């Protein structure tokens, strides 16, 4: 056991002195997390933007019925009303064509009169009907116009049978007001156990572990180079002629790589929690279980790369190629839930996908310790596989 620690300590001292190790394991993940965070809106201004579709309005009728429609549009959760008394219909047409407005609505003269007379009242709408925005706006306009028409029909009936006791305008306004408090409504609630995560934090909660895992794999080139150098200088061969067993040598190198990567994960998890406000520590034991098994897996991969590579150039290639392939396939760049079921299933060939699942189950999805047991098991399985391959490859190399 002491020999294993001696080998691990020797490797760690050699790795710590190399600035590339610090750059790949700590500096690069932080820089890329910040870069992608700004690019994908992870760092907002703190205020909530208006996501409603801009729609211009020209009210040529200017009666209390048409003004009621204008008020309904102004209160819409879909439409953001754009009004300017100096704009003409041709001005609105131009603004829609140039993309400044998603659509424009013109309330023509006589609209209120047509509503009063229970006749077909038509609006003039300027829009590009080939866009998805128009489909949304059309549905909202039909809803509001139908509401206005229904209020007018109801007010007409009440005026007919109640006469002066319920005049048309009073019945019309009361009916419209009743829509604001419908008898049936849908209320969306979130369990108090799970805190609601805004889009910015959710973006960072994906980017941060993705960059952490990606550059942990990239950092293996430094760790693998230590083993390659040891083989080229024939230090490894001389060790094998001593009483130190092969498995002790492998465990020593493996322990050094594992300690380095797990320290990286711990540092970046704490940085992400306290500075980026990613809720890693909501269930700390689950987060660190994923970090621990991820480090086991990546360290075993680094050991295998160091055994396979014959020179520094191969060590670099064998480290960078898995970084790009496993990171891209495993969803470190784009969430696998956005890629479809087939690609997501294929992506889970990569251990990065399991690590991403584990971290996001805690920080984004609000799950508990049970949710990381399968990802942790998968990562441990990959660690065992890579370690066995490293032992086999070293034995095969000795026999040649």
C-alpha positions as a Markdown table, in Angstrom:
| # | Residue | x | y | z |
|---|---|---|---|---|
| 1 | Unk | 0.0 | 0.0 | 0.0 |
| 2 | Unk | 2.9 | 2.4 | 0.8 |
| 3 | Unk | 4.4 | 1.8 | -2.6 |
| 4 | Unk | 1.1 | 2.7 | -4.3 |
| 5 | Unk | 1.0 | 6.0 | -2.3 |
| 6 | Unk | 4.7 | 6.7 | -3.2 |
| 7 | Unk | 4.0 | 6.3 | -6.9 |
| 8 | Unk | 0.9 | 8.4 | -6.6 |
| 9 | Unk | 2.7 | 11.2 | -4.7 |
| 10 | Unk | 5.5 | 11.2 | -7.3 |
| 11 | Unk | 3.0 | 11.6 | -10.1 |
| 12 | Unk | 1.1 | 14.3 | -8.3 |
| 13 | Unk | 4.3 | 16.3 | -7.7 |
| 14 | Unk | 5.2 | 16.1 | -11.3 |
| 15 | Unk | 1.7 | 17.0 | -12.5 |
| 16 | Unk | 1.3 | 20.0 | -10.2 |
| 17 | Unk | 4.5 | 21.6 | -11.5 |
| 18 | Unk | 3.0 | 21.6 | -15.0 |
| 19 | Unk | 1.0 | 24.7 | -15.8 |
| 20 | Unk | -0.9 | 22.9 | -18.5 |
| 21 | Unk | -2.5 | 20.8 | -15.8 |
| 22 | Unk | -3.8 | 23.9 | -14.0 |
| 23 | Unk | -5.0 | 25.4 | -17.3 |
| 24 | Unk | -6.9 | 22.4 | -18.5 |
| 25 | Unk | -8.4 | 21.3 | -15.2 |
| 26 | Unk | -9.4 | 24.6 | -13.7 |
| 27 | Unk | -8.8 | 27.7 | -15.8 |
| 28 | Unk | -10.2 | 26.5 | -19.1 |
| 29 | Unk | -13.5 | 25.1 | -17.6 |
| 30 | Unk | -14.2 | 28.4 | -15.8 |
| 31 | Unk | -13.4 | 30.5 | -18.9 |
| 32 | Unk | -15.5 | 28.4 | -21.2 |
| 33 | Unk | -18.4 | 28.2 | -18.7 |
| 34 | Unk | -18.4 | 32.0 | -18.5 |
| 35 | Unk | -18.1 | 32.3 | -22.3 |
| 36 | Unk | -21.0 | 29.9 | -23.0 |
| 37 | Unk | -22.9 | 31.4 | -20.1 |
| 38 | Unk | -22.8 | 34.9 | -21.7 |
| 39 | Unk | -23.5 | 33.4 | -25.2 |
| 40 | Unk | -26.6 | 31.5 | -24.1 |
| 41 | Unk | -28.1 | 34.0 | -21.7 |
| 42 | Unk | -26.8 | 32.5 | -18.5 |
| 43 | Unk | -25.9 | 36.0 | -17.2 |
| 44 | Unk | -29.0 | 38.1 | -17.6 |
| 45 | Unk | -29.5 | 41.7 | -16.6 |
| 46 | Unk | -31.7 | 40.7 | -13.7 |
| 47 | Unk | -34.8 | 42.1 | -15.3 |
| 48 | Unk | -37.5 | 40.1 | -17.1 |
| 49 | Unk | -37.8 | 40.9 | -20.8 |
| 50 | Unk | -41.1 | 41.3 | -22.6 |
| 51 | Unk | -41.5 | 38.1 | -24.7 |
| 52 | Unk | -44.8 | 39.2 | -26.2 |
| 53 | Unk | -45.1 | 39.6 | -30.0 |
| 54 | Unk | -45.1 | 43.3 | -31.1 |
| 55 | Unk | -48.3 | 44.2 | -32.9 |
| 56 | Unk | -49.1 | 47.6 | -34.3 |
| 57 | Unk | -52.6 | 49.1 | -33.9 |
| 58 | Unk | -54.5 | 51.8 | -35.9 |
| 59 | Unk | -58.0 | 52.6 | -34.5 |
| 60 | Unk | -59.8 | 54.4 | -37.3 |
| 61 | Unk | -63.2 | 53.8 | -35.6 |
| 62 | Unk | -62.5 | 55.4 | -32.2 |
| 63 | Unk | -65.7 | 54.4 | -30.5 |
| 64 | Unk | -66.1 | 52.8 | -27.1 |
| 65 | Unk | -66.6 | 49.3 | -28.6 |
| 66 | Unk | -63.4 | 49.5 | -30.7 |
| 67 | Unk | -61.7 | 51.1 | -27.7 |
| 68 | Unk | -62.7 | 48.0 | -25.7 |
| 69 | Unk | -61.0 | 45.8 | -28.3 |
| 70 | Unk | -57.9 | 48.0 | -28.0 |
| 71 | Unk | -58.0 | 47.4 | -24.2 |
| 72 | Unk | -58.2 | 43.7 | -24.6 |
| 73 | Unk | -55.2 | 43.7 | -27.0 |
| 74 | Unk | -53.3 | 45.9 | -24.5 |
| 75 | Unk | -53.9 | 43.4 | -21.7 |
| 76 | Unk | -53.0 | 40.4 | -23.8 |
| 77 | Unk | -50.3 | 38.0 | -22.6 |
| 78 | Unk | -49.5 | 37.2 | -26.3 |
| 79 | Unk | -49.5 | 40.6 | -27.9 |
| 80 | Unk | -47.4 | 43.7 | -27.0 |
| 81 | Unk | -49.4 | 46.6 | -28.5 |
| 82 | Unk | -47.5 | 49.2 | -30.5 |
| 83 | Unk | -49.5 | 52.5 | -30.9 |
| 84 | Unk | -48.5 | 55.7 | -32.5 |
| 85 | Unk | -51.2 | 58.2 | -33.6 |
| 86 | Unk | -48.8 | 59.6 | -36.3 |
| 87 | Unk | -48.5 | 56.2 | -38.1 |
| 88 | Unk | -50.6 | 55.5 | -41.1 |
| 89 | Unk | -51.7 | 52.1 | -42.5 |
| 90 | Unk | -48.8 | 52.3 | -45.1 |
| 91 | Unk | -46.4 | 53.0 | -42.2 |
| 92 | Unk | -47.6 | 49.9 | -40.4 |
| 93 | Unk | -47.3 | 47.8 | -43.6 |
| 94 | Unk | -43.7 | 48.9 | -44.0 |
| 95 | Unk | -42.9 | 48.1 | -40.4 |
| 96 | Unk | -44.3 | 44.6 | -40.8 |
| 97 | Unk | -42.4 | 44.1 | -44.0 |
| 98 | Unk | -39.1 | 45.2 | -42.3 |
| 99 | Unk | -39.7 | 42.9 | -39.3 |
| 100 | Unk | -40.2 | 45.7 | -36.7 |
| 101 | Unk | -43.7 | 44.4 | -36.0 |
| 102 | Unk | -45.0 | 40.8 | -36.1 |
| 103 | Unk | -48.3 | 42.1 | -37.4 |
| 104 | Unk | -50.5 | 45.2 | -37.5 |
| 105 | Unk | -54.2 | 45.5 | -36.8 |
| 106 | Unk | -56.4 | 48.2 | -38.3 |
| 107 | Unk | -59.9 | 48.8 | -36.8 |
| 108 | Unk | -61.8 | 50.3 | -39.7 |
| 109 | Unk | -64.5 | 52.9 | -39.4 |
| 110 | Unk | -67.9 | 51.4 | -38.7 |
| 111 | Unk | -66.5 | 48.5 | -36.7 |
| 112 | Unk | -68.4 | 49.5 | -33.6 |
| 113 | Unk | -71.6 | 50.1 | -35.5 |
| 114 | Unk | -71.4 | 46.7 | -37.1 |
| 115 | Unk | -71.0 | 45.1 | -33.6 |
| 116 | Unk | -74.0 | 47.0 | -32.3 |
| 117 | Unk | -76.1 | 45.9 | -35.2 |
| 118 | Unk | -75.1 | 42.3 | -34.7 |
| 119 | Unk | -73.5 | 42.2 | -38.1 |
| 120 | Unk | -70.2 | 40.8 | -39.3 |
| 121 | Unk | -67.5 | 43.1 | -38.0 |
| 122 | Unk | -64.2 | 42.7 | -39.8 |
| 123 | Unk | -60.7 | 43.8 | -38.8 |
| 124 | Unk | -57.9 | 44.6 | -41.3 |
| 125 | Unk | -54.7 | 42.6 | -40.4 |
| 126 | Unk | -51.3 | 43.1 | -42.0 |
| 127 | Unk | -49.0 | 40.1 | -41.4 |
| 128 | Unk | -46.7 | 37.5 | -43.1 |
| 129 | Unk | -49.0 | 34.5 | -42.9 |
| 130 | Unk | -46.1 | 32.1 | -43.5 |
| 131 | Unk | -44.5 | 32.7 | -40.1 |
| 132 | Unk | -45.2 | 30.9 | -36.8 |
| 133 | Unk | -45.7 | 34.2 | -35.2 |
| 134 | Unk | -48.8 | 34.8 | -37.3 |
| 135 | Unk | -50.4 | 31.6 | -36.2 |
| 136 | Unk | -50.0 | 32.7 | -32.6 |
| 137 | Unk | -51.3 | 36.2 | -33.3 |
| 138 | Unk | -54.2 | 35.0 | -35.4 |
| 139 | Unk | -55.4 | 32.7 | -32.6 |
| 140 | Unk | -55.2 | 35.5 | -30.1 |
| 141 | Unk | -57.1 | 38.0 | -32.4 |
| 142 | Unk | -59.8 | 35.4 | -33.0 |
| 143 | Unk | -60.1 | 34.8 | -29.3 |
| 144 | Unk | -60.4 | 38.5 | -28.4 |
| 145 | Unk | -62.7 | 39.3 | -31.3 |
| 146 | Unk | -65.0 | 36.4 | -30.4 |
| 147 | Unk | -65.0 | 37.6 | -26.8 |
| 148 | Unk | -66.0 | 41.1 | -27.9 |
| 149 | Unk | -68.7 | 39.7 | -30.2 |
| 150 | Unk | -70.0 | 37.4 | -27.5 |
| 151 | Unk | -70.3 | 40.4 | -25.1 |
| 152 | Unk | -72.2 | 42.4 | -27.7 |
| 153 | Unk | -74.6 | 39.5 | -28.3 |
| 154 | Unk | -75.2 | 39.1 | -24.6 |
| 155 | Unk | -75.7 | 42.8 | -24.1 |
| 156 | Unk | -78.2 | 42.9 | -27.0 |
| 157 | Unk | -80.3 | 40.1 | -25.4 |
| 158 | Unk | -80.2 | 41.8 | -22.0 |
| 159 | Unk | -81.2 | 45.1 | -23.5 |
| 160 | Unk | -84.0 | 43.5 | -25.4 |
| 161 | Unk | -85.6 | 41.8 | -22.4 |
| 162 | Unk | -84.6 | 44.1 | -19.6 |
| 163 | Unk | -84.8 | 47.4 | -21.4 |
| 164 | Unk | -83.7 | 50.4 | -19.4 |
| 165 | Unk | -82.8 | 48.4 | -16.4 |
| 166 | Unk | -79.8 | 46.9 | -18.2 |
| 167 | Unk | -78.8 | 49.2 | -21.1 |
| 168 | Unk | -76.6 | 47.8 | -23.9 |
| 169 | Unk | -73.4 | 49.5 | -22.8 |
| 170 | Unk | -73.7 | 48.4 | -19.2 |
| 171 | Unk | -74.4 | 44.8 | -20.2 |
| 172 | Unk | -71.5 | 44.9 | -22.7 |
| 173 | Unk | -69.0 | 46.2 | -20.2 |
| 174 | Unk | -70.2 | 43.8 | -17.4 |
| 175 | Unk | -69.9 | 40.8 | -19.8 |
| 176 | Unk | -66.4 | 41.7 | -20.8 |
| 177 | Unk | -65.4 | 42.2 | -17.2 |
| 178 | Unk | -66.7 | 38.8 | -16.3 |
| 179 | Unk | -64.1 | 37.3 | -18.7 |
| 180 | Unk | -61.4 | 38.5 | -16.3 |
| 181 | Unk | -62.7 | 36.2 | -13.6 |
| 182 | Unk | -63.8 | 33.0 | -15.4 |
| 183 | Unk | -65.6 | 30.3 | -13.5 |
| 184 | Unk | -63.0 | 27.8 | -14.5 |
| 185 | Unk | -59.2 | 28.6 | -14.5 |
| 186 | Unk | -56.0 | 26.6 | -14.7 |
| 187 | Unk | -53.4 | 27.4 | -12.1 |
| 188 | Unk | -49.8 | 26.0 | -12.5 |
| 189 | Unk | -48.1 | 25.3 | -9.2 |
| 190 | Unk | -44.6 | 23.9 | -8.4 |
| 191 | Unk | -43.8 | 21.7 | -5.5 |
| 192 | Unk | -42.3 | 23.6 | -2.6 |
| 193 | Unk | -39.6 | 20.8 | -2.5 |
| 194 | Unk | -38.3 | 21.9 | -5.9 |
| 195 | Unk | -37.1 | 25.5 | -6.3 |
| 196 | Unk | -38.0 | 27.1 | -9.6 |
| 197 | Unk | -34.9 | 27.6 | -11.8 |
| 198 | Unk | -34.8 | 30.5 | -14.2 |
| 199 | Unk | -33.6 | 30.1 | -17.8 |
| 200 | Unk | -30.2 | 31.7 | -17.1 |
| 201 | Unk | -29.3 | 29.4 | -14.2 |
| 202 | Unk | -30.6 | 26.4 | -16.1 |
| 203 | Unk | -28.3 | 27.3 | -19.0 |
| 204 | Unk | -25.3 | 27.5 | -16.6 |
| 205 | Unk | -26.3 | 24.3 | -14.9 |
| 206 | Unk | -25.8 | 22.6 | -18.2 |
| 207 | Unk | -22.8 | 24.4 | -19.4 |
| 208 | Unk | -20.8 | 24.2 | -16.2 |
| 209 | Unk | -20.7 | 20.4 | -15.7 |
| 210 | Unk | -20.3 | 20.0 | -19.5 |
| 211 | Unk | -17.1 | 22.1 | -19.6 |
| 212 | Unk | -15.9 | 20.5 | -16.3 |
| 213 | Unk | -16.1 | 17.0 | -17.8 |
| 214 | Unk | -14.8 | 18.1 | -21.2 |
| 215 | Unk | -11.6 | 19.6 | -19.9 |
| 216 | Unk | -11.1 | 16.9 | -17.3 |
| 217 | Unk | -10.8 | 14.5 | -20.3 |
| 218 | Unk | -8.6 | 17.0 | -22.1 |
| 219 | Unk | -6.4 | 17.3 | -19.0 |
| 220 | Unk | -5.6 | 13.6 | -19.3 |
| 221 | Unk | -3.0 | 14.4 | -21.9 |
| 222 | Unk | -0.8 | 15.7 | -19.1 |
| 223 | Unk | -1.4 | 12.8 | -16.9 |
| 224 | Unk | -0.9 | 10.3 | -19.8 |
| 225 | Unk | 2.3 | 12.1 | -20.7 |
| 226 | Unk | 3.7 | 11.3 | -17.3 |
| 227 | Unk | 3.2 | 7.5 | -17.9 |
| 228 | Unk | 4.5 | 7.8 | -21.5 |
| 229 | Unk | 7.7 | 9.6 | -20.2 |
| 230 | Unk | 8.1 | 7.0 | -17.6 |
| 231 | Unk | 8.0 | 4.3 | -20.3 |
| 232 | Unk | 10.3 | 6.1 | -22.6 |
| 233 | Unk | 12.9 | 6.6 | -19.9 |
| 234 | Unk | 12.5 | 2.9 | -19.0 |
| 235 | Unk | 11.6 | 3.8 | -15.5 |
| 236 | Unk | 8.5 | 1.7 | -15.8 |
| 237 | Unk | 10.5 | -1.3 | -17.0 |
| 238 | Unk | 13.0 | -1.0 | -14.1 |
| 239 | Unk | 10.1 | -0.8 | -11.6 |
| 240 | Unk | 8.7 | -4.0 | -13.0 |
| 241 | Unk | 12.0 | -5.8 | -12.3 |
| 242 | Unk | 11.8 | -4.9 | -8.6 |
| 243 | Unk | 9.5 | -6.3 | -6.0 |
| 244 | Unk | 6.8 | -3.7 | -6.9 |
| 245 | Unk | 4.0 | -5.5 | -8.5 |
| 246 | Unk | 2.4 | -4.5 | -11.8 |
| 247 | Unk | -1.0 | -3.9 | -10.1 |
| 248 | Unk | 0.6 | -1.6 | -7.5 |
| 249 | Unk | 2.2 | 0.5 | -10.3 |
| 250 | Unk | -1.1 | 0.8 | -12.1 |
| 251 | Unk | -3.0 | 1.7 | -8.9 |
| 252 | Unk | -0.3 | 4.3 | -8.0 |
| 253 | Unk | -0.7 | 6.1 | -11.4 |
| 254 | Unk | -4.5 | 5.7 | -11.2 |
| 255 | Unk | -4.7 | 7.1 | -7.7 |
| 256 | Unk | -2.7 | 10.2 | -8.8 |
| 257 | Unk | -4.9 | 10.9 | -11.8 |
| 258 | Unk | -8.1 | 10.3 | -9.7 |
| 259 | Unk | -6.9 | 12.6 | -6.9 |
| 260 | Unk | -6.2 | 15.4 | -9.5 |
| 261 | Unk | -9.5 | 15.1 | -11.3 |
| 262 | Unk | -11.6 | 14.7 | -8.1 |
| 263 | Unk | -9.9 | 17.8 | -6.7 |
| 264 | Unk | -10.8 | 19.6 | -10.0 |
| 265 | Unk | -14.4 | 18.5 | -9.7 |
| 266 | Unk | -14.7 | 19.6 | -6.1 |
| 267 | Unk | -13.2 | 23.0 | -6.8 |
| 268 | Unk | -15.4 | 23.7 | -9.8 |
| 269 | Unk | -18.6 | 22.4 | -8.0 |
| 270 | Unk | -17.9 | 24.8 | -5.1 |
| 271 | Unk | -17.2 | 27.6 | -7.6 |
| 272 | Unk | -20.4 | 26.9 | -9.5 |
| 273 | Unk | -22.5 | 26.7 | -6.4 |
| 274 | Unk | -21.3 | 29.9 | -4.7 |
| 275 | Unk | -20.4 | 32.1 | -7.6 |
| 276 | Unk | -22.6 | 30.9 | -10.5 |
| 277 | Unk | -25.5 | 30.1 | -8.2 |
| 278 | Unk | -25.9 | 26.5 | -9.6 |
| 279 | Unk | -27.7 | 24.5 | -7.0 |
| 280 | Unk | -25.1 | 21.7 | -6.8 |
| 281 | Unk | -25.3 | 21.4 | -3.0 |
| 282 | Unk | -29.1 | 21.0 | -2.8 |
| 283 | Unk | -28.3 | 17.3 | -2.2 |
| 284 | Unk | -24.5 | 17.4 | -1.6 |
| 285 | Unk | -24.0 | 13.7 | -1.1 |
| 286 | Unk | -25.6 | 13.0 | -4.5 |
| 287 | Unk | -23.5 | 15.6 | -6.3 |
| 288 | Unk | -20.3 | 14.4 | -4.8 |
| 289 | Unk | -21.2 | 10.8 | -5.6 |
| 290 | Unk | -21.5 | 11.7 | -9.3 |
| 291 | Unk | -18.2 | 13.7 | -9.1 |
| 292 | Unk | -16.5 | 10.7 | -7.3 |
| 293 | Unk | -17.6 | 8.1 | -9.9 |
| 294 | Unk | -16.9 | 10.5 | -12.8 |
| 295 | Unk | -13.4 | 10.9 | -11.5 |
| 296 | Unk | -13.1 | 7.1 | -11.2 |
| 297 | Unk | -14.1 | 6.8 | -14.8 |
| 298 | Unk | -12.0 | 9.5 | -16.3 |
| 299 | Unk | -8.9 | 8.5 | -14.3 |
| 300 | Unk | -9.2 | 5.0 | -15.6 |
| 301 | Unk | -9.5 | 6.4 | -19.1 |
| 302 | Unk | -6.4 | 8.4 | -18.5 |
| 303 | Unk | -4.5 | 5.4 | -17.3 |
| 304 | Unk | -5.5 | 3.5 | -20.4 |
| 305 | Unk | -4.4 | 6.3 | -22.6 |
| 306 | Unk | -1.0 | 6.5 | -20.9 |
| 307 | Unk | -0.5 | 2.7 | -21.3 |
| 308 | Unk | -1.6 | 2.7 | -25.0 |
| 309 | Unk | 0.3 | 5.8 | -26.2 |
| 310 | Unk | 3.8 | 5.3 | -27.3 |
| 311 | Unk | 4.9 | 8.9 | -27.4 |
| 312 | Unk | 3.7 | 12.4 | -26.4 |
| 313 | Unk | 2.0 | 13.0 | -29.8 |
| 314 | Unk | -0.1 | 9.9 | -29.4 |
| 315 | Unk | -0.9 | 10.9 | -25.8 |
| 316 | Unk | -2.2 | 14.3 | -27.1 |
| 317 | Unk | -4.3 | 12.7 | -29.8 |
| 318 | Unk | -5.7 | 9.9 | -27.6 |
| 319 | Unk | -6.7 | 12.6 | -25.1 |
| 320 | Unk | -8.2 | 15.3 | -27.4 |
| 321 | Unk | -10.1 | 12.9 | -29.7 |
| 322 | Unk | -12.1 | 11.3 | -26.8 |
| 323 | Unk | -12.6 | 14.8 | -25.4 |
| 324 | Unk | -14.4 | 16.0 | -28.6 |
| 325 | Unk | -16.2 | 12.7 | -29.4 |
| 326 | Unk | -17.3 | 11.8 | -25.9 |
| 327 | Unk | -18.3 | 15.4 | -25.0 |
| 328 | Unk | -20.2 | 16.0 | -28.2 |
| 329 | Unk | -21.9 | 12.6 | -28.1 |
| 330 | Unk | -22.6 | 12.8 | -24.4 |
| 331 | Unk | -24.4 | 16.2 | -24.4 |
| 332 | Unk | -21.8 | 18.4 | -22.9 |
| 333 | Unk | -22.4 | 21.0 | -25.6 |
| 334 | Unk | -26.1 | 20.5 | -26.5 |
| 335 | Unk | -28.6 | 18.9 | -24.0 |
| 336 | Unk | -29.5 | 15.4 | -25.2 |
| 337 | Unk | -33.1 | 16.1 | -24.4 |
| 338 | Unk | -33.1 | 18.5 | -27.3 |
| 339 | Unk | -31.7 | 15.9 | -29.8 |
| 340 | Unk | -34.5 | 13.3 | -29.8 |
| 341 | Unk | -34.8 | 9.9 | -28.3 |
| 342 | Unk | -32.6 | 8.1 | -30.9 |
| 343 | Unk | -29.6 | 10.4 | -30.5 |
| 344 | Unk | -30.1 | 10.5 | -26.8 |
| 345 | Unk | -30.0 | 6.7 | -26.6 |
| 346 | Unk | -26.8 | 6.6 | -28.7 |
| 347 | Unk | -25.3 | 9.5 | -26.7 |
| 348 | Unk | -25.5 | 7.4 | -23.5 |
| 349 | Unk | -22.7 | 5.2 | -25.0 |
| 350 | Unk | -20.5 | 8.0 | -23.7 |
| 351 | Unk | -19.8 | 8.1 | -20.0 |
| 352 | Unk | -20.2 | 11.9 | -20.3 |
| 353 | Unk | -23.9 | 11.5 | -20.8 |
| 354 | Unk | -24.3 | 9.6 | -17.6 |
| 355 | Unk | -22.3 | 12.2 | -15.6 |
| 356 | Unk | -24.4 | 15.0 | -17.2 |
| 357 | Unk | -27.6 | 13.2 | -16.2 |
| 358 | Unk | -26.3 | 12.9 | -12.6 |
| 359 | Unk | -25.3 | 16.5 | -12.2 |
| 360 | Unk | -28.5 | 17.9 | -13.9 |
| 361 | Unk | -30.8 | 15.5 | -11.9 |
| 362 | Unk | -29.7 | 17.4 | -8.8 |
| 363 | Unk | -29.1 | 21.0 | -10.0 |
| 364 | Unk | -31.8 | 21.4 | -12.6 |
| 365 | Unk | -34.4 | 18.7 | -12.3 |
| 366 | Unk | -34.7 | 18.8 | -8.5 |
| 367 | Unk | -34.4 | 15.0 | -7.9 |
| 368 | Unk | -32.9 | 13.3 | -4.9 |
| 369 | Unk | -30.1 | 10.8 | -4.2 |
| 370 | Unk | -31.9 | 7.9 | -5.8 |
| 371 | Unk | -31.8 | 9.7 | -9.2 |
| 372 | Unk | -28.0 | 9.5 | -9.4 |
| 373 | Unk | -27.6 | 5.9 | -8.5 |
| 374 | Unk | -28.0 | 4.6 | -12.0 |
| 375 | Unk | -25.6 | 7.2 | -13.5 |
| 376 | Unk | -23.1 | 6.5 | -10.7 |
| 377 | Unk | -23.4 | 2.8 | -11.4 |
| 378 | Unk | -22.8 | 3.3 | -15.1 |
| 379 | Unk | -19.7 | 5.5 | -14.5 |
| 380 | Unk | -18.3 | 2.9 | -12.1 |
| 381 | Unk | -18.8 | 0.2 | -14.7 |
| 382 | Unk | -16.9 | 2.3 | -17.3 |
| 383 | Unk | -14.1 | 2.8 | -14.7 |
| 384 | Unk | -13.8 | -0.9 | -14.2 |
| 385 | Unk | -13.8 | -1.6 | -17.9 |
| 386 | Unk | -11.1 | 1.0 | -18.7 |
| 387 | Unk | -8.9 | -0.2 | -15.8 |
| 388 | Unk | -9.2 | -3.8 | -16.9 |
| 389 | Unk | -8.2 | -2.8 | -20.4 |
| 390 | Unk | -5.2 | -0.9 | -19.0 |
| 391 | Unk | -4.1 | -4.0 | -17.1 |
| 392 | Unk | -4.5 | -6.2 | -20.2 |
| 393 | Unk | -2.7 | -3.7 | -22.4 |
| 394 | Unk | 0.3 | -3.4 | -20.1 |
| 395 | Unk | 0.5 | -7.2 | -19.8 |
| 396 | Unk | 0.3 | -7.5 | -23.6 |
| 397 | Unk | 3.1 | -4.9 | -24.0 |
| 398 | Unk | 5.4 | -6.8 | -21.6 |
| 399 | Unk | 5.0 | -10.0 | -23.5 |
| 400 | Unk | 6.3 | -8.4 | -26.8 |
